[in-house]
């Protein structure tokens, strides 16, 4: 505007012929241009990145170092647009934070984190550049050194098979020994990761330093929760070596005689809060009578003859494990049978979440919500639809992961999926599985990558990439212009050394925020919206990854402990979100052409879709397979899985499923 005014004044003065005044105006114009240019050069100070340099220190070759965080501060009184982040070296990657976003006036963004990983030893000095629309870029320096260690972590075995073990019994322990077979460098065993069900690990608590030739031994036993085969991975992680692991296998069998069938470690309780548990038995004549045989339960809890453990854990109880023995008596005549089992009930401190919400009822009823796997042909009828008439496909809001209240995928949809899985082959030497979702998916999926990469059964052609990101709700992934696609394709995949053309499978666990509706009065509209988003995402997956073949869903975990603490996704919205996935899959099964995966039926519009792991359980009320969610499994917000237990729990369920399902084993595990 100043330049325009000066131009008008110059024109007027020339007419007058006042050359002296004209020179003054020209000088004024020059000064304005200089000031404007100087302001542009000084604009960088209005956008600051702190710290101005990142040092990742010394990191072992092929090991990802710890994430380093930076904060971007916008000192302008208007918002600015971050348009991209330029990584000066492929050894650096974005761990979290969106490379394209708007930063509000006088706002700070602190979610940016970067990581370093190199495949060759050397010094890696580089830069990270933050590019802004219409403003100068801001550059920070990075430095790291990659080294090769002489240490070597060798496990005494790659697998343990515990054979058949009756419910209520525990196998004999087997030993895994980790030894530093290299030298002269030492290694530090930084973590031993195994979710506590159905395998139990005991041994030295990390960190454990192992000099050359030194060893550490860990005992593993198997206590099945259900009949049938199950697998798990015992993962060992180190300070300067990639993680490695042991494949665990066992089979649960029905007891031949009366037995208590609880897992030896009961779900965690929280000091000062209510608790509920239940004893289970098998192999005798019902009804059963339970009683405390010896030992002491946490103060405030009692065991009823029905087997229910109820009460409020005393606020003065010591934290730790309480061990006691329970006896069960059956109704056989003329002589009753008895059995005992020694159990451990851990007591931990409050987390900050609302640990009093042990389970949830169907809104405005006293009927406990039943997970959709156990619900089967039963119906979920909230107060807004008492006759269950509003759900799609004429299902009347029935349960089951698949149509007809079934947890089994019908043919030919299932058999088509198996054929697709068996046909997956490497593309330029590799194929890729990605994840989609928000932070509650991102965090446990990182753990899944850690445990999966360490599993000796993992197919060496497979690369697993975490594309989930904090805030990436389903409605954002459903947009073709979403920055989350940019983040995944342009940053996450290249850092893993792969391309979009190599992606063959996707895992998704996502939701939409419940803030747009009143909790308890959103169903089925919220689930139908999520269904639509999922179907749009399926089509976008094929558009972005032309060789993708399969898409697998998981559900949200229980979020009742977030009541009064966090409003992002309260119950029953977390529970109801699984219906969105169920109905999207049903839409494909029912032949929706927009979800067609079979070229024999017309243009392919989406990958094959199906369930992986259904995670939701009603708090401390166990599912038929024994799965529960204690307050200790979740973070202080009562929503996100806790680190490490919640992360390891979900990661282990996923790993078990991907290793054993006929839809995934052909490409997930070694041939």
C-alpha positions as CSV (number, residue, x, y, z in Angstrom):
1,X,0.0,0.0,0.0
2,X,2.9,2.3,0.7
3,X,4.4,1.6,-2.7
4,X,1.1,2.4,-4.4
5,X,0.8,5.7,-2.6
6,X,4.4,6.6,-3.6
7,X,3.7,5.8,-7.2
8,X,0.7,8.0,-7.3
9,X,2.7,10.9,-5.7
10,X,5.5,10.4,-8.2
11,X,3.1,10.7,-11.1
12,X,1.6,13.9,-9.7
13,X,5.0,15.5,-9.2
14,X,6.3,14.7,-12.6
15,X,3.4,16.7,-14.1
16,X,4.4,19.6,-12.0
17,X,8.0,19.2,-13.1
18,X,9.3,19.2,-9.5
19,X,12.5,17.1,-10.1
20,X,13.9,17.8,-6.6
21,X,10.8,16.5,-4.9
22,X,10.8,13.5,-7.3
23,X,14.3,12.5,-6.2
24,X,13.1,12.6,-2.6
25,X,10.2,10.3,-3.4
26,X,12.5,7.9,-5.2
27,X,14.7,7.8,-2.2
28,X,11.7,7.1,0.0
29,X,10.8,4.2,-2.3
30,X,14.3,2.8,-2.1
31,X,14.2,3.0,1.7
32,X,10.8,1.2,1.8
33,X,12.1,-1.5,-0.4
34,X,15.2,-1.9,1.8
35,X,13.1,-2.1,4.9
36,X,10.7,-4.6,3.3
37,X,13.6,-6.8,2.2
38,X,15.1,-6.6,5.7
39,X,11.8,-7.5,7.2
40,X,11.7,-10.6,5.0
41,X,15.2,-11.5,5.9
42,X,14.4,-11.1,9.6
43,X,11.2,-13.1,9.4
44,X,13.0,-16.2,10.4
45,X,13.2,-14.9,13.9
46,X,9.5,-14.9,14.0
47,X,9.4,-18.6,13.5
48,X,11.8,-20.4,15.9
49,X,12.7,-24.1,16.3
50,X,14.1,-25.2,19.6
51,X,16.6,-26.6,20.1
52,X,18.6,-25.4,17.1
53,X,20.5,-28.6,16.9
54,X,19.9,-32.3,17.6
55,X,22.7,-34.7,18.7
56,X,21.7,-38.3,18.6
57,X,25.1,-39.4,20.0
58,X,26.5,-42.8,19.2
59,X,24.0,-45.3,17.9
60,X,24.8,-48.9,16.9
61,X,24.4,-49.9,13.3
62,X,20.8,-51.1,12.4
63,X,19.5,-49.9,15.8
64,X,17.0,-47.0,15.9
65,X,18.2,-44.4,18.5
66,X,16.0,-42.6,20.9
67,X,13.6,-40.0,19.6
68,X,14.7,-36.3,19.9
69,X,11.9,-33.7,20.2
70,X,11.8,-30.1,18.9
71,X,9.3,-27.3,19.4
72,X,8.2,-24.9,16.7
73,X,7.1,-21.5,17.9
74,X,5.1,-19.0,15.8
75,X,5.6,-15.5,17.2
76,X,3.5,-13.9,14.5
77,X,0.0,-12.6,15.3
78,X,-1.4,-14.6,12.4
79,X,-1.2,-18.3,11.6
80,X,1.6,-19.7,9.4
81,X,1.7,-22.8,7.2
82,X,4.3,-25.4,7.5
83,X,4.5,-26.9,3.9
84,X,7.1,-29.6,4.3
85,X,10.1,-30.9,6.2
86,X,13.3,-31.6,4.3
87,X,15.5,-34.3,5.9
88,X,19.1,-33.8,4.8
89,X,20.1,-37.4,5.2
90,X,18.1,-40.6,4.7
91,X,19.4,-41.9,8.1
92,X,17.1,-39.4,9.8
93,X,13.3,-39.9,10.0
94,X,10.2,-38.3,11.4
95,X,9.1,-40.3,14.5
96,X,6.0,-38.1,15.1
97,X,4.7,-34.8,13.9
98,X,3.0,-33.7,10.7
99,X,5.2,-32.2,8.0
100,X,2.3,-30.2,6.6
101,X,0.1,-28.2,9.1
102,X,-1.1,-24.8,10.1
103,X,0.5,-23.3,13.2
104,X,-1.8,-20.8,15.0
105,X,-0.8,-17.3,16.0
106,X,1.6,-17.2,19.0
107,X,1.3,-21.0,19.1
108,X,3.8,-23.7,19.9
109,X,3.8,-27.2,18.4
110,X,5.9,-29.6,20.4
111,X,4.9,-33.0,18.9
112,X,7.8,-33.1,16.5
113,X,10.3,-35.9,17.1
114,X,13.0,-37.3,14.9
115,X,15.0,-40.5,15.0
116,X,18.3,-41.8,13.6
117,X,19.2,-45.2,12.1
118,X,22.1,-46.1,9.9
119,X,23.1,-49.3,8.1
120,X,26.8,-48.5,7.9
121,X,29.2,-47.1,10.6
122,X,30.3,-43.5,10.2
123,X,29.6,-39.9,11.1
124,X,26.3,-38.5,9.9
125,X,26.2,-34.7,10.2
126,X,23.2,-33.2,8.4
127,X,20.2,-30.8,8.6
128,X,16.5,-30.8,9.1
129,X,14.8,-27.9,7.3
130,X,11.3,-26.6,8.2
131,X,9.7,-25.0,5.1
132,X,6.9,-22.4,5.5
133,X,4.6,-20.8,2.9
134,X,5.8,-17.3,2.0
135,X,8.4,-17.2,4.8
136,X,12.1,-18.2,5.1
137,X,12.9,-21.8,6.0
138,X,14.3,-22.6,9.4
139,X,17.3,-25.0,9.5
140,X,18.5,-27.0,12.4
141,X,21.7,-29.1,12.5
142,X,21.8,-32.8,13.3
143,X,24.7,-35.1,14.2
144,X,25.1,-38.7,15.0
145,X,27.7,-41.5,14.9
146,X,26.9,-45.0,13.9
147,X,29.2,-47.7,15.2
148,X,29.6,-51.5,14.9
149,X,29.8,-53.3,18.2
150,X,31.9,-56.4,18.8
151,X,29.3,-57.7,21.3
152,X,26.8,-60.5,20.2
153,X,23.6,-61.5,22.0
154,X,23.0,-65.2,21.4
155,X,19.9,-67.0,22.7
156,X,20.1,-70.6,23.8
157,X,17.1,-71.4,21.7
158,X,14.8,-69.8,19.2
159,X,11.6,-71.6,20.3
160,X,10.0,-73.3,23.3
161,X,7.1,-75.8,22.9
162,X,5.2,-76.6,26.1
163,X,3.0,-79.2,24.6
164,X,-0.5,-79.9,26.0
165,X,-1.3,-78.4,29.5
166,X,-4.7,-78.7,31.2
167,X,-6.6,-75.6,32.1
168,X,-5.9,-74.6,35.7
169,X,-2.4,-76.2,35.6
170,X,1.0,-74.8,34.8
171,X,3.7,-76.5,32.7
172,X,7.2,-77.2,34.0
173,X,9.5,-74.2,33.4
174,X,11.9,-74.1,30.5
175,X,15.0,-71.9,30.4
176,X,16.1,-69.3,27.9
177,X,19.7,-68.1,28.3
178,X,21.0,-64.9,26.7
179,X,24.8,-64.8,26.4
180,X,27.3,-62.2,25.1
181,X,29.2,-64.4,22.8
182,X,31.2,-61.4,21.3
183,X,33.8,-59.1,22.8
184,X,35.5,-57.1,24.1
185,X,32.4,-54.9,24.2
186,X,29.7,-55.4,26.8
187,X,26.0,-55.2,26.1
188,X,23.2,-54.1,28.3
189,X,20.0,-56.1,28.2
190,X,17.5,-53.2,28.5
191,X,14.1,-55.0,28.3
192,X,12.6,-58.4,28.4
193,X,9.1,-58.2,27.0
194,X,6.3,-60.8,27.4
195,X,2.7,-60.1,28.1
196,X,1.8,-62.1,31.2
197,X,-0.9,-64.2,29.6
198,X,-0.8,-67.2,29.0
199,X,3.0,-67.5,29.5
200,X,4.9,-66.5,32.6
201,X,8.5,-65.3,32.6
202,X,10.8,-64.9,35.6
203,X,14.4,-63.8,35.7
204,X,16.8,-60.9,36.4
205,X,15.1,-57.5,36.0
206,X,16.6,-55.3,33.3
207,X,18.9,-53.5,32.9
208,X,21.4,-56.3,33.0
209,X,25.0,-55.7,31.8
210,X,26.6,-58.7,30.1
211,X,30.4,-58.7,29.7
212,X,31.9,-61.0,27.1
213,X,31.0,-64.6,28.0
214,X,28.5,-63.6,30.7
215,X,24.9,-64.9,30.6
216,X,21.5,-64.2,32.1
217,X,18.8,-67.0,32.3
218,X,15.0,-66.6,32.2
219,X,12.4,-69.2,33.2
220,X,9.2,-69.5,31.1
221,X,6.1,-71.6,31.9
222,X,2.7,-72.0,30.3
223,X,-0.7,-71.6,32.0
224,X,-3.4,-71.8,29.4
225,X,-6.5,-69.6,29.5
226,X,-8.5,-71.5,27.0
227,X,-8.4,-74.8,25.1
228,X,-6.5,-74.9,21.8
229,X,-3.1,-73.8,20.6
230,X,-1.6,-70.4,21.3
231,X,1.7,-68.7,20.6
232,X,3.7,-65.7,21.9
233,X,7.1,-64.1,21.6
234,X,9.6,-63.5,24.4
235,X,11.5,-60.5,23.2
236,X,15.0,-59.4,24.4
237,X,16.1,-55.8,23.6
238,X,19.6,-54.3,24.1
239,X,21.3,-50.9,24.2
240,X,23.5,-51.5,21.1
241,X,22.1,-54.5,19.2
242,X,18.8,-55.2,17.5
243,X,16.2,-57.1,19.6
244,X,15.9,-60.8,19.2
245,X,13.4,-63.3,20.6
246,X,12.1,-66.8,21.2
247,X,8.9,-68.2,19.7
248,X,6.6,-69.7,22.4
249,X,3.9,-72.4,21.7
250,X,1.5,-74.3,24.0
251,X,-1.9,-76.0,23.8
252,X,-4.6,-75.7,26.4
253,X,-6.6,-78.9,27.2
254,X,-9.8,-79.4,29.1
255,X,-9.0,-80.8,32.6
256,X,-9.6,-84.5,33.2
257,X,-10.9,-83.9,36.7
258,X,-12.1,-81.0,38.8
259,X,-9.8,-78.0,38.6
260,X,-9.7,-74.3,39.2
261,X,-9.1,-72.9,35.7
262,X,-8.0,-69.3,36.5
263,X,-4.8,-67.9,35.2
264,X,-2.4,-67.8,38.1
265,X,-2.1,-64.0,38.1
266,X,-5.4,-62.3,38.4
267,X,-6.1,-58.9,36.6
268,X,-4.5,-56.0,38.4
269,X,-6.3,-54.2,41.2
270,X,-5.9,-50.5,42.1
271,X,-5.4,-49.4,45.7
272,X,-8.4,-47.4,47.0
273,X,-10.7,-48.5,44.2
274,X,-13.4,-51.2,43.7
275,X,-12.4,-54.5,42.2
276,X,-14.2,-57.4,40.7
277,X,-13.0,-60.9,39.7
278,X,-14.4,-64.3,39.3
279,X,-13.2,-67.8,40.0
280,X,-13.7,-70.4,37.3
281,X,-13.7,-74.2,37.5
282,X,-14.1,-77.2,35.2
283,X,-14.1,-80.9,35.2
284,X,-16.7,-81.5,38.0
285,X,-20.4,-81.4,38.6
286,X,-22.0,-77.9,38.9
287,X,-22.8,-75.8,40.9
288,X,-19.4,-75.1,42.4
289,X,-18.7,-73.7,45.8
290,X,-15.5,-71.6,46.3
291,X,-13.8,-70.5,49.5
292,X,-10.5,-69.0,50.6
293,X,-8.3,-71.9,51.6
294,X,-5.2,-70.1,52.8
295,X,-3.2,-66.9,52.5
296,X,-4.6,-63.3,52.5
297,X,-6.3,-61.3,49.8
298,X,-5.9,-57.5,49.6
299,X,-7.7,-55.7,52.4
300,X,-11.3,-54.9,51.6
301,X,-11.8,-57.8,49.2
302,X,-13.8,-60.9,49.8
303,X,-14.5,-64.2,48.0
304,X,-18.1,-65.3,47.8
305,X,-19.2,-68.9,47.5
306,X,-20.2,-68.2,43.9
307,X,-16.6,-67.4,43.1
308,X,-17.0,-63.6,42.8
309,X,-14.2,-61.4,44.3
310,X,-15.7,-58.1,45.2
311,X,-15.0,-55.1,47.4
312,X,-12.8,-52.0,47.5
313,X,-9.0,-52.4,47.9
314,X,-8.0,-50.7,51.2
315,X,-6.3,-47.4,50.6
316,X,-3.7,-48.4,53.3
317,X,-2.7,-51.7,51.7
318,X,0.9,-52.1,50.6
319,X,1.5,-52.2,46.9
320,X,2.7,-55.5,45.4
321,X,1.5,-59.1,45.0
322,X,-0.9,-60.8,47.4
323,X,-0.8,-64.6,47.2
324,X,-3.6,-66.9,48.4
325,X,-5.0,-70.3,47.8
326,X,-8.6,-70.9,46.7
327,X,-10.5,-74.2,47.1
328,X,-13.4,-75.3,44.9
329,X,-15.9,-78.0,45.8
330,X,-18.3,-79.5,43.3
331,X,-21.7,-81.1,43.7
332,X,-20.8,-84.7,43.1
333,X,-22.5,-87.4,45.3
334,X,-22.0,-89.2,47.5
335,X,-18.6,-87.5,47.8
336,X,-17.9,-84.0,46.7
337,X,-14.7,-83.4,44.7
338,X,-12.3,-80.6,45.7
339,X,-9.4,-78.8,44.0
340,X,-7.2,-75.9,45.0
341,X,-5.1,-73.3,43.1
342,X,-2.6,-70.7,44.3
343,X,-3.3,-67.3,42.9
344,X,-1.6,-63.9,42.8
345,X,-3.5,-60.6,42.9
346,X,-1.3,-57.6,42.2
347,X,-2.2,-54.2,43.8
348,X,-0.9,-51.1,42.2
349,X,-1.3,-47.3,42.8
350,X,-3.9,-45.2,41.2
351,X,-3.0,-44.1,37.7
352,X,-5.0,-40.8,37.4
353,X,-7.8,-42.5,35.4
354,X,-11.2,-43.2,36.9
355,X,-10.4,-46.7,38.1
356,X,-13.8,-47.0,39.7
357,X,-15.6,-47.7,36.3
358,X,-15.0,-51.5,36.3
359,X,-17.5,-52.1,33.5
360,X,-20.2,-50.4,31.5
361,X,-24.0,-51.1,31.0
362,X,-26.0,-50.5,27.9
363,X,-27.0,-46.9,28.2
364,X,-30.1,-46.3,30.4
365,X,-30.3,-50.0,31.3
366,X,-28.8,-52.2,34.0
367,X,-27.7,-54.7,31.3
368,X,-23.9,-55.1,31.0
369,X,-22.5,-54.5,27.6
370,X,-21.5,-57.7,25.9
371,X,-18.5,-57.7,23.6
372,X,-19.7,-58.3,20.0
373,X,-17.9,-61.7,19.8
374,X,-19.8,-63.1,22.7
375,X,-22.9,-61.2,21.8
376,X,-23.3,-63.5,18.7
377,X,-26.9,-63.4,17.4
378,X,-27.9,-61.3,20.4
379,X,-28.6,-57.6,19.9
380,X,-27.2,-54.3,21.2
381,X,-30.1,-52.0,21.7
382,X,-29.4,-48.6,23.3
383,X,-32.2,-46.4,24.6
384,X,-32.5,-44.5,21.3
385,X,-33.5,-47.7,19.4
386,X,-35.2,-50.0,21.9
387,X,-36.4,-52.4,19.1
388,X,-33.0,-52.5,17.4
389,X,-34.4,-51.5,14.0
390,X,-32.0,-48.8,12.9
391,X,-29.0,-51.0,12.0
392,X,-28.1,-51.8,8.4
393,X,-28.3,-55.1,6.6
394,X,-31.5,-56.2,8.4
395,X,-29.3,-57.4,11.3
396,X,-31.3,-55.7,14.1
397,X,-27.9,-54.6,15.6
398,X,-26.8,-58.2,16.3
399,X,-23.4,-59.1,17.4
400,X,-20.7,-61.3,15.8
401,X,-17.7,-60.0,13.8
402,X,-19.4,-61.1,10.6
403,X,-23.0,-61.3,9.2
404,X,-25.5,-63.6,10.9
405,X,-24.1,-63.1,14.4
406,X,-21.1,-65.2,13.4
407,X,-17.4,-64.8,14.3
408,X,-16.5,-66.8,11.2
409,X,-16.0,-65.2,7.9
410,X,-18.2,-66.9,5.3
411,X,-17.1,-68.4,2.0
412,X,-16.4,-67.4,-0.7
413,X,-15.2,-64.2,1.0
414,X,-12.9,-66.1,3.4
415,X,-11.6,-68.6,0.8
416,X,-10.9,-65.7,-1.5
417,X,-8.9,-64.1,1.2
418,X,-6.8,-67.2,1.8
419,X,-6.1,-67.4,-1.9
420,X,-5.0,-63.8,-2.0
421,X,-2.7,-64.3,1.0
422,X,-1.1,-67.3,-0.6
423,X,-0.4,-65.4,-3.8
424,X,1.4,-62.5,-2.2
425,X,5.0,-62.3,-3.4
426,X,7.9,-59.8,-2.8
427,X,8.0,-56.7,-5.0
428,X,11.7,-55.8,-5.8
429,X,12.7,-58.1,-2.9
430,X,10.3,-56.8,-0.2
431,X,6.7,-56.4,0.6
432,X,5.2,-54.0,3.2
433,X,2.5,-54.0,5.8
434,X,1.4,-50.6,7.1
435,X,-0.8,-49.4,9.9
436,X,-3.4,-46.6,9.9
437,X,-5.0,-45.0,12.9
438,X,-4.5,-42.5,15.7
439,X,-2.3,-42.4,18.8
440,X,-4.1,-45.3,20.6
441,X,-3.1,-47.4,17.5
442,X,0.3,-45.9,16.9
443,X,1.8,-46.6,20.3
444,X,1.0,-50.4,20.6
445,X,1.8,-50.8,16.9
446,X,5.3,-49.6,17.5
447,X,5.6,-52.3,20.1
448,X,4.2,-54.8,17.6
449,X,7.0,-53.8,15.2
450,X,9.6,-54.3,18.0
451,X,8.3,-57.8,18.9
452,X,7.6,-58.8,15.3
453,X,11.0,-57.8,14.1
454,X,12.6,-59.8,16.9
455,X,10.5,-62.9,16.3
456,X,12.5,-65.7,14.7
457,X,9.5,-66.7,12.7
458,X,9.1,-63.4,10.9
459,X,9.4,-63.6,7.1
460,X,12.6,-61.8,6.1
461,X,10.8,-60.3,3.0
462,X,8.3,-58.4,5.2
463,X,8.8,-54.8,6.3
464,X,6.3,-53.4,8.8
465,X,5.8,-49.6,8.9
466,X,3.8,-47.7,11.4
467,X,1.7,-45.1,9.6
468,X,-0.7,-44.3,12.4
469,X,-0.3,-40.8,13.9
470,X,-1.7,-38.9,16.8
471,X,-5.0,-37.2,15.9
472,X,-5.4,-39.2,12.7
473,X,-9.1,-40.1,13.2
474,X,-10.9,-42.1,10.6
475,X,-12.6,-39.1,9.0
476,X,-9.2,-37.6,8.3
477,X,-7.9,-40.7,6.7
478,X,-11.1,-40.8,4.6
479,X,-10.0,-37.6,2.8
480,X,-7.8,-38.0,-0.3
481,X,-6.0,-34.7,0.6
482,X,-5.3,-35.6,4.2
483,X,-1.7,-34.8,5.3
484,X,-1.5,-38.2,7.0
485,X,-1.2,-39.9,3.6
486,X,1.6,-37.5,2.7
487,X,3.3,-38.2,6.0
488,X,3.1,-42.0,5.4
489,X,4.0,-42.0,1.7
490,X,6.7,-39.3,1.6
491,X,8.3,-39.8,5.0
492,X,7.5,-43.1,6.9
493,X,8.0,-45.4,3.9
494,X,11.2,-43.9,2.6
495,X,12.8,-44.0,6.1
496,X,12.0,-47.7,6.2
497,X,13.7,-48.1,2.8
498,X,10.5,-49.1,0.9
499,X,8.1,-47.5,-1.5
500,X,4.3,-47.2,-1.9
501,X,4.4,-49.8,-4.7
502,X,5.6,-52.5,-2.2
503,X,2.7,-52.1,0.2
504,X,0.5,-55.3,0.1
505,X,-1.4,-55.2,3.4
506,X,-2.8,-52.7,5.9
507,X,-3.9,-52.9,9.5
508,X,-6.3,-50.3,10.8
509,X,-7.7,-49.5,14.2
510,X,-9.4,-46.1,14.2
511,X,-12.3,-44.1,15.6
512,X,-13.9,-40.7,15.3
513,X,-14.0,-38.3,18.3
514,X,-17.3,-38.6,20.2
515,X,-17.4,-34.9,20.9
516,X,-19.9,-34.4,18.1
517,X,-22.7,-36.3,19.8
518,X,-24.0,-37.0,23.3
519,X,-22.4,-40.2,24.7
520,X,-25.0,-42.9,25.0
521,X,-27.2,-41.4,22.2
522,X,-25.0,-41.7,19.2
523,X,-25.7,-45.2,18.0
524,X,-26.1,-46.3,15.3
525,X,-25.3,-43.0,13.6
526,X,-21.7,-42.9,14.9
527,X,-21.0,-46.4,13.8
528,X,-22.5,-45.8,10.3
529,X,-20.4,-42.7,9.9
530,X,-17.4,-44.7,10.8
531,X,-18.5,-47.4,8.3
532,X,-18.6,-44.9,5.5
533,X,-15.1,-43.6,6.5
534,X,-13.7,-47.1,6.5
535,X,-15.1,-47.8,3.1
536,X,-13.6,-44.5,1.7
537,X,-10.3,-45.4,3.3
538,X,-10.4,-48.8,1.6
539,X,-10.7,-47.2,-1.8
540,X,-8.0,-44.7,-1.0
541,X,-5.6,-47.5,0.1
542,X,-5.9,-48.9,-3.4
543,X,-5.4,-45.5,-5.0
544,X,-2.3,-44.8,-3.0
545,X,-0.9,-48.3,-3.0
546,X,-1.6,-50.0,-6.3
547,X,-0.4,-53.4,-5.2
548,X,-2.2,-53.6,-1.9
549,X,-4.2,-56.8,-1.5
550,X,-5.6,-57.1,2.1
551,X,-6.9,-54.8,4.9
552,X,-7.4,-56.0,8.5
553,X,-9.4,-54.3,11.3
554,X,-9.0,-54.3,15.0
555,X,-11.4,-52.7,17.5
556,X,-10.8,-50.0,20.1
557,X,-10.0,-51.1,23.7
558,X,-12.2,-50.4,26.7
559,X,-12.4,-46.7,27.6
560,X,-14.7,-46.7,30.6
561,X,-11.8,-45.6,32.9
562,X,-11.7,-42.3,31.0
563,X,-15.1,-41.2,32.5
564,X,-14.7,-37.7,34.0
565,X,-11.1,-37.6,32.9
566,X,-11.1,-37.5,29.1
567,X,-13.9,-36.7,26.7
568,X,-12.3,-37.9,23.4
569,X,-13.9,-41.3,23.2
570,X,-16.0,-42.4,26.2
571,X,-18.0,-45.5,26.5
572,X,-20.1,-46.7,24.8
573,X,-18.6,-45.0,21.8
574,X,-15.4,-47.1,22.0
575,X,-17.5,-50.3,22.1
576,X,-19.8,-49.1,19.3
577,X,-16.9,-48.2,17.0
578,X,-16.5,-52.0,16.2
579,X,-19.8,-52.0,14.5
580,X,-18.4,-49.6,11.9
581,X,-15.8,-52.2,10.9
582,X,-18.3,-55.0,11.1
583,X,-20.7,-53.3,8.7
584,X,-18.0,-52.2,6.3
585,X,-16.8,-55.8,6.0
586,X,-20.4,-56.9,5.6
587,X,-20.9,-54.4,2.8
588,X,-18.0,-56.0,0.9
589,X,-19.3,-59.5,1.6
590,X,-22.7,-58.5,0.3
591,X,-21.2,-57.4,-3.0
592,X,-21.0,-53.6,-2.8
593,X,-19.2,-52.8,-6.2
594,X,-17.4,-49.9,-4.6
595,X,-15.6,-52.4,-2.4
596,X,-15.0,-55.1,-5.0
597,X,-11.7,-56.9,-4.6
598,X,-12.2,-59.6,-7.2
599,X,-11.3,-58.8,-10.8
600,X,-13.6,-61.5,-12.0
601,X,-16.5,-59.5,-10.6
602,X,-15.6,-56.2,-12.2
603,X,-13.2,-53.3,-11.6
604,X,-11.2,-53.7,-8.4
605,X,-12.0,-50.8,-6.1
606,X,-10.6,-51.9,-2.7
607,X,-8.4,-54.5,-1.0
608,X,-9.9,-57.6,0.6
609,X,-11.3,-56.7,4.0
610,X,-11.6,-58.7,7.2
611,X,-11.0,-58.8,11.0
612,X,-7.8,-59.4,12.8
613,X,-7.9,-59.0,16.6
614,X,-11.0,-57.7,18.4
615,X,-9.6,-56.0,21.5
616,X,-12.6,-54.7,23.4
617,X,-13.7,-56.3,26.7
618,X,-16.0,-54.8,29.3
619,X,-13.4,-53.7,31.8
620,X,-12.8,-56.3,34.5
621,X,-15.7,-58.4,33.3
622,X,-13.9,-61.2,31.4
623,X,-14.8,-62.3,27.9
624,X,-15.4,-65.9,27.2
625,X,-11.7,-66.2,26.3
626,X,-10.7,-64.6,29.6
627,X,-9.6,-61.2,28.2
628,X,-10.1,-58.2,30.5
629,X,-9.0,-54.6,30.8
630,X,-7.8,-53.4,34.2
631,X,-7.2,-49.7,35.0
632,X,-3.5,-50.5,35.1
633,X,-3.6,-51.6,31.4
634,X,-4.4,-48.0,30.4
635,X,-2.8,-44.6,30.7
636,X,-3.8,-41.9,33.1
637,X,-6.4,-40.7,30.6
638,X,-8.1,-44.0,30.8
639,X,-8.1,-44.3,27.0
640,X,-4.7,-45.0,25.6
641,X,-3.0,-48.3,26.3
642,X,-0.4,-47.9,29.0
643,X,3.3,-48.4,28.4
644,X,4.5,-51.0,28.7
645,X,1.7,-53.4,29.7
646,X,-1.1,-52.1,27.5
647,X,1.2,-51.8,24.5
648,X,2.7,-55.2,25.0
649,X,-0.8,-56.7,25.5
650,X,-2.2,-55.5,22.2
651,X,1.1,-56.1,20.4
652,X,1.1,-59.7,21.6
653,X,-2.5,-60.4,20.6
654,X,-1.7,-59.0,17.1
655,X,1.5,-60.9,16.7
656,X,-0.2,-64.2,17.7
657,X,-3.0,-63.6,15.2
658,X,-0.8,-62.6,12.2
659,X,1.5,-65.6,12.8
660,X,-1.3,-68.2,12.9
661,X,-4.2,-67.0,10.8
662,X,-4.6,-68.6,7.4
663,X,-5.1,-65.1,5.9
664,X,-1.7,-63.9,7.0
665,X,0.7,-66.7,7.9
666,X,1.5,-67.4,4.2
667,X,3.3,-64.1,3.9
668,X,3.9,-63.0,7.6
669,X,6.0,-65.9,8.8
670,X,8.9,-67.8,7.2
671,X,7.9,-70.3,4.4
